[in-house]
Each structure stands twice: as C-alpha cells, then as structure tokens.
Amino acid sequence: MNSMSTKFVARRRSIARRGFTLIELLLVLVIIAVLAAVVVPKLVGRTEDAKIKATIGSIAGIKTALEAFEVDNGRFPSSEEGLMALVNPPGGLTNWHGPYVDKTHVQADAWGHEFVYRYPGQQNQGGFDLLSMGPDGREGSPDDISN
C-alpha cells in the first residue's frame, strides 16, 4: 500500500468511529417511543380533565347568572331568548340589571360547542336545563355535563 491509500483508509476509519451506527440510532428511537407512550397519555388526560372542570365552572357561573336574572325579572329567560338574555336585555323587561355574565361565558364550552339551554326544562321540570354536550358534541351521550 502506498502512503496515499494508507491515509485514505485511516481517515475513513476515523470518520466511521465518529458517527452513530444504525443500531445506536434505532435504540435512541425506541427509547423516545417508549417515553412518548408513557408521557403523552398522562398529558392528554390532564387536558381533558381541565376542560371538564372549566365547563363545570362555566355552568355554575351561568346558573348563578340565570338565578340573578330570575330574581330581577320574576322569570327565567325563555328558550327562544336563550342565554344571550343574560348579556342583552330582552324586550319588555323593566327590571333587567345586566349584563349578568360576560358574553364569552355563554357562547361556548371548553370544546367550542354552544351550551344547551331550555326553559322550561325537560330534565329539571320546575326550572331550566343547562348543559354542555361534552367532548363529542352530541346531546344525550354519557359525556354530557349538566346543571
């Protein structure tokens, strides 16, 4: 071997030693995948729990605002007037002292679905129904959150 080919072989070996082997790269990918499989479900569950708690809090706040509306006006808003009656006065009410709640609180739940409001209520016969359709956005499913 001449000196030029010896230098080339020596240089090639040093480059090969500096890089990662395919097995090392695959091992790192497997470790990352295992960590992701353990961590991601825990984070996703917490996000969903936070949305559920936020929606429960929103329903409680809207319920309080509806009760204040009823004290001032002698009735709850009709289904047709809806929750916006807490923000903008419906016609013919002389004792409306709102807004009873901020507009953003009555528009949507934590998943972006509109709250369902009914008066008179179907579930609460003497009062009103107020519910979030939950993550799936379908009324009547097990994930609904109501007053």
N, C-alpha and C positions, 0 to 999 in steps of 0.2 A: 504494500500500500504506500502510496506517496503521501507527502505531508498534507496536501490539499484534501484528499479524501479522508485522512485521519481527522482533520479539523472539522470536516462536514459531519462525520459520524459522532464526534464528541459534542458538537453543537446541537445536533438532533437529539441526542440523549438528554442533554440539559434542558432542552425545551420540553421534552416529554415528561421529565420529572417535575417541572414547574406547573403543569396543567392538571386538571382533575380527570380521573378516569371515569368511564361510563358508570361503573358500579358506585363510585362515590356520589355522582350526580343523582343516580336513582335512589340511593339511600337517603339523601337530603330531601328529595321529593316525597318519599314515603313518610319521613318524619313530619314534614309540613302537612301532608294529607291527614295523618293521624291527629295532629294538633288541631287542625281545622275541624275534623269530625267531632272532636270533644268540645271545642270552644264555641263554634258557631251555633249549635242548638241552644246552648245556655244563653247566648246573647239574644237570639231570636225570641226565646220565651220571655225574657225580661221586657223586650219591646212590646210584646203583645199584652203582658200584664200591665205595663204602664198605660197603654191605650185603654184597657178595660177600666182601670182606676180613674183615668181622666174623664171617661164617659160617664161613669157613676157620679163623679163630682159635678159634671155638667148637668146631669139630670136632677141632682139635688138642688143646684142653683136655680134651674128653670122652675122646678116645683115651688121653691120659695117665692120666686117672682110671680108665678101664677096665683099663689095664695095672697100675695100683696095686691095683685090686680083685683082679685075677688073681694077683698076687704074694702078697697076703694070704690068699686063699681057695683057690688052686690051680685056679681055673677062671674063665671069664668069666661074666657073668650070662646066663641063658638068654633067648631071645626073649620068652618069657612074662613073665619078671621085668622085662625091659626096662631102660631107663636109670634108672628110679627105684630100682633096686637099688644105685645109687651114692649115693643120698640116704637111703634107708630100708633097714635090713638085711633081706634075705630070710630066711625061717625056716631053721633048721638050720645056720647058719654060725657057727662059734665064733671065727674069726679076723677077722671083719669089723671094720675100724678106721675106718669112715667117719664122717660123710659125706665122700665123696671129691671132691665138687663141690657147689656151691650148686644148689638146686632150680631156680632161674631159668635156669641154664645148660643144663639138659637138657630143658626144656619146649618151646622153640620156636626156630626160626632167625630171622634178621633180617626175614623176611617174615611171621612169625607161624605158620608151618607146623611141625608136630611133626617132630622128627628121626626117621628110619627106622633102627632097629637090629635086626640079625639075628645070632644066633649059634646054630649055625654059619653062616658067611657063604656067600652064593651066588657073589659076586664074589671074595672072599678065602677060598679053600677051607679053609685051616688056621686061620683067625681069624674075625673078625667083619666085618660090613658096617655102616658108619655113614654115613648120607648125609642131605643136605638136598635137598628136591625143587626148590629154587631158586625164582625169582620166579613161575613159572607154577603151582607147587603140584602138578605131575604127576610121578610117578616114571617114570623111563625116558626122559625128554626130554633134549635136549642141554644144558640149563642146570643139570642136577643137579650137586651138589658132594659128593664122597665122600672117604673116607679112602684 
